[in-house]
Amino acid sequence: MAATVEIPLAGGSADGQTVTVELDSNGRPPLTHHHIGEHGLAGAEIYELESVAEGDRDWRYRSRGPAS
């Protein structure tokens, strides 16, 4: 079973939520997360991984805007 981590989402419509992702073989999460909105894929937003040093967190996903 792959290791997972919870990463907070910053900005966009999902601000303040978290997402659970699998870590790769180097212990890193995916570089992007596509957050599906209320309207399905038509409302999806792209979140990009950022390194942070906040408490016990190493990463967050920052909103980069709509996926379309």
Backbone as a ProteinNet text record, in pm:
[ID]
protein_1_A
[PRIMARY]
MAATVEIPLAGGSADGQTVTVELDSNGRPPLTHHHIGEHGLAGAEIYELESVAEGDRDWRYRSRGPAS
[TERTIARY]
84.2	0	88.1	56.4	134	107	207.1	191.4	106.2	28.3	-56.5	-30.3	-74.1	-62.5	-181.1	-226.6	-332.3	-266.6	-309.9	-252.3	-364.6	-346.4	-450.2	-454.5	-574.2	-595.7	-605.3	-533.1	-531.5	-582.2	-677.1	-734.1	-842.1	-905.3	-1009.9	-1131.3	-1218.8	-1344.7	-1327.2	-1215.4	-1192.2	-1100.4	-1079.1	-990.3	-1025.7	-925.7	-946.4	-975.9	-1008.3	-1031.6	-897.5	-898	-778.1	-807	-700.6	-712.2	-607.8	-645.1	-552.6	-495.7	-362.1	-295.2	-190.3	-157.6	-52.5	82.5	182.7	318.7	386.7	474.9	547.6	663.2	744	852.7	960.3	960.7	1054.8	993.3	869.6	802.9	741.8	714.5	654.6	512.9	425.1	289.5	288.7	176.9	164.9	184.1	236	262.6	136.4	27	-99.1	-214.3	-321.3	-445.6	-558.1	-643.5	-759.2	-880.7	-929.5	-1044.3	-1172.3	-1257.6	-1384.4	-1486.2	-1544	-1639.1	-1781.4	-1873.1	-2015.8	-2071.8	-2016.2	-2067.7	-1984.9	-1919.6	-1839.4	-1714.5	-1672.7	-1549.5	-1555.9	-1676.4	-1690.7	-1647.4	-1651.6	-1612.5	-1482.6	-1401.5	-1276.9	-1175.3	-1097.4	-989.5	-857.9	-749.4	-617.2	-548.7	-493.9	-414.5	-273.3	-173.7	-33.8	38.1	122.9	194.9	295.1	298.1	397.1	462.4	591.3	659.4	635.2	605	584.2	648	674	724.1	629.9	511.4	408.8	374.2	417.1	386.7	441	353.8	396.2	370.1	336.3	306.1	426.4	448.6	556.9	506.9	376.8	322.8	183.6	142	2.4	-19.9	-145.9	-184	-244.2	-190.3	-236.6	-318.3	-433.5	-519.5	-448.6	-459	-403.6	-512.5	-638.1	-748.2	-821.7	-916.6	-999.1	-917.5	-960.9	-892.1	-927.2	-1036.7	-1077.8	-1010.2
-118.6	0	124.1	220.3	343.3	435.6	513.2	611.8	727.6	785.5	899.3	1015	1133.9	1253.7	1343.7	1417.9	1517.7	1651.7	1717.5	1846.2	1948.5	2065.7	2169.1	2236.1	2283.4	2359.2	2506.7	2592	2736.2	2812.3	2902.2	2981.7	2905.3	2972.6	2908.5	2870.1	2794.2	2757.2	2653.6	2583.2	2479	2526.4	2656.6	2711.9	2659	2609.9	2558.8	2409.8	2347.8	2203.6	2131.7	2000.8	1920.6	1808	1753.6	1641.3	1538.2	1410.5	1302.3	1249	1247.6	1203.2	1097.6	1015	915.4	978.2	938.4	985	893.5	950.6	868.8	795.5	725.8	645.9	731.9	862.7	955.1	1028.5	991.9	1054.8	1189.6	1216.8	1344.4	1324.1	1422.2	1416.5	1458.6	1436.6	1483.1	1634.9	1682.4	1825.4	1908.2	1847.2	1919.3	1835.4	1905.5	1841.3	1910	1833.2	1888.1	1872.1	1983.3	1981	1993	1892.3	1889.8	1973.7	2072.3	2162.8	2109.4	2195.5	2160.2	2116.8	2169.6	2142.1	2036.2	1949.9	1843.6	1897.8	1831.6	1871	2012.9	2060.6	2195.8	2302	2269.3	2364.3	2329.1	2242.7	2198.7	2312.5	2309.1	2405	2329.3	2391.9	2332.1	2391.9	2304.9	2344.8	2292.6	2377.3	2342.4	2328.6	2227.2	2198.3	2308.4	2349.6	2444.1	2383.9	2408.2	2371	2480.8	2442.2	2539	2484.1	2571.7	2531.2	2589.7	2527.3	2575.1	2463.6	2475.4	2372.4	2238.1	2139.7	2004.8	1976.4	2078.4	2060.2	2096.6	2016.3	2042.7	2100.4	2079	2119	2176.5	2247.8	2287.4	2296.9	2288	2310	2449.7	2532.3	2670.3	2675.3	2740.4	2751.8	2827.6	2773.4	2838.2	2872.9	2850.8	2890.6	2773.3	2804.8	2702	2608.6	2485.8	2386.6	2404.4	2471.7	2486.2	2599.6
0	0	0	-85.2	-96.7	21.6	58.6	164.8	114	202.9	167.3	262.9	221.5	304	273.4	374.3	354.3	327	219.9	180.8	172.1	235.7	228.9	92	56.3	-66.8	-30	-102.8	-74.5	-196.5	-172.5	-280.4	-354.9	-448.9	-528.1	-447.5	-509.7	-445	-334.6	-331.8	-230.9	-118.4	-107.4	-5.5	133.3	204.7	340.1	346.8	235.3	233.5	224.7	245.8	228	130.7	73.8	-17.9	25.3	20.1	50.9	-79.3	-89.9	-211.7	-177.9	-276.8	-261.2	-291.7	-215.4	-239.5	-340	-421.7	-519.2	-450.2	-526.5	-469.3	-402.3	-430.6	-366.5	-247.7	-211.4	-97.8	-127.7	-255.4	-294.3	-349	-324.3	-379.7	-526.5	-597.8	-736.7	-745.3	-858	-875.2	-889	-934.6	-947.9	-893.8	-859.3	-817.1	-893.6	-957.2	-1028.4	-938.2	-885.9	-794.6	-876.1	-866.3	-939.8	-863.3	-929.1	-866.4	-866	-825.9	-817.7	-952.3	-1061.2	-1195.3	-1267.7	-1192.2	-1252.5	-1319	-1425.3	-1494.3	-1550.3	-1581.8	-1636.2	-1534.9	-1407.5	-1303.5	-1234.3	-1294.8	-1231.7	-1221.6	-1114	-1093.4	-1079.2	-1122.7	-1108.5	-986.5	-902.9	-787.6	-808.3	-780.1	-802.1	-667.8	-656.1	-532.7	-500.4	-373.5	-323.1	-199.5	-182.9	-58.7	43.6	165.7	273.8	400.9	492.9	624.2	728.6	739.8	833.2	929.6	1051.8	1150.7	1107.7	1100.9	1061.6	914.4	836.2	694	608	504.2	410.6	278.5	248	118.5	131.5	24.8	5.8	-144.3	-183.9	-322.8	-332.6	-423.8	-444.7	-574.1	-569.8	-687	-799	-920.6	-1039.6	-1139.2	-1101.7	-1188.3	-1249.5	-1338.4	-1399.8	-1490	-1497.9	-1581.8	-1729.1	-1758.8	-1899	-1969.8
[MASK]
++++++++++++++++++++++++++++++++++++++++++++++++++++++++++++++++++++

